Amino acid sequence: MTDALPGLAPFTDVNVKLAVIEVLMYEKGLLGPTFDVYRFCAEQVPPIDPEGSGWGAVPEVLAHVAALPIPSELLADIDEIYMDGGNRVYLQIAPGWDGEDDLFDIRSVEDFALLPNLRKVTLMGGTSADLEALRARGIDADFL
């Protein structure tokens, strides 16, 4: 991933990065251009069927979105993250996804430390220990 480049946020959990992309791209419009799965798939050679992965992620789309560079300075603009199966970023990566499995569940809360102004987070996935770790940092944390 490009996250190792200077000035870019070094995410280790792709699902935390996707939650950040949801806020910066789809909610606040600070990260662009806004990704559109259908346009992306049509531009590939040969074109990709965005519905072809059934309920799962379209591998090429997930790889592309996961590699998007996020400038570290944008992370200060995030004070709340609400992870929900209906978030636009997830439906771009897996257009047929119904939100009923752990495809986009977080694996680690460590990347939330990259967000200096995060005050509230609603998690998909994780453990009680994850909630406690976030709360110990003064973040209002709960499960979806």
N, C-alpha and C positions, 0 to 999 in steps of 0.2 A: 504494500500500500504506500501511497505518497505521504502518509502521516509522519514519516520519519524526517521529512524535510524541515529545515529551520522555518519558524514562524507558523507552522501548521500544528494543529492539536494532535497529540500522539495517542489516539484511541487504541485500546487493546480488545474491547468488546464491541463487535460490530453492531450489536443491538442497542447499546447505549448510543453509539454514533448515529444510528438511524433515528432514535428518539430526538437527538440534537438536530438532525436534519429536518425533522418534522417541524420543530419550533422555528428554526432559522429560515427555512425555505418556504414552507407552506403556511405558517402562522404569521411570521413577521416580515417575510419578503426580503430578508437581508442576504440570503445566499441564492445565487441564481446562475444561470437561468433556471426557472422552475422545470423540474424534470417531468416528462410525460412519457409513460411507458409505451403508448401506442406509436408516438412519433419515433422514439428510439428504436423500437422493433422494426418499423417500416424502413428505417434508414440503414439497417444492417444488410450485408451482402453474404449470403442470401437473407431475405427478410425472415424475421423470427415471428412465430405465432405466439403472442402474449398470453393466449388462453391455453397454449399447449402443455403447460406444466400442471394442469389440473389445480389442485388446492395448494401446491407448493410454490416456492419462489422460482422465477425464471432465472436460471443460473447466470446468464449474461447480464441481466438487469441488476441482480444482486451484486455481481462483481463490479459493475460500473458505478453504482451508487455507493458501495462500500469504499471505493477508491476516490470518491470526490474529496478534494482538499477543503478543509475547513480552517480558515485563518484563526489563530488562537485569540485574536482580539475580539472576535465575534462572540466568544463564549461568555463574556461578561454581560451580554444582553439577555441571558437566560436566567430567569428567576423561578420559573416553574416548568415542570415537565409532567405531562399527563399521557401515560402510555395506554392506548386503547386499541382494540382490534380494528376499529374503524378509522384510525389515523391514515391520512392520505399516503404517507410514505410507504406504509405496508401494502396498501392496495395498488401502488405503482409497481412494487417488487413482485407481488403475488396477486394478480388481478382476480383470481378465483378463490382466494383464501377466505375462509369463513370465521377466522379468529378463534377457533375452538381447539387449537393445539398449541404447542410451545415454540412454534417456529421463530417468533420474535421475542421470546422471554429473555430477560437479561441473564447473563452468566456470572457477572461480577459487578459490584457497585463501585469498584475502585476508580473507574473513569469519571464518576460524578465529581471527584475532587478537581477535575479540570474546569469546573463551572464555579467560579468564585462567588457568584451572587445567587446561587441556587438556594431557594428557601423552601420549596415544596416539590415533592415528587410522588407520583402515583405509579407504582411498578406493575409490570406484567412479569410474573416469575420472580425468582429470588427466594430468599429464606427469611425467617424471623431474625436471624443474625444480621442479615443485610439491612433490614429495617433499623435494627438497633445501632448498627454502624453509622447509618445516615443520621439518625436522631442524635447520636453522640456528637455529630458535627453541627448540630443546630438546625437540621433540615427536617421539616414536617414530612414524614414519609409514611406511606400506607400502600397496601395492595389494592389493585383494581377490584 
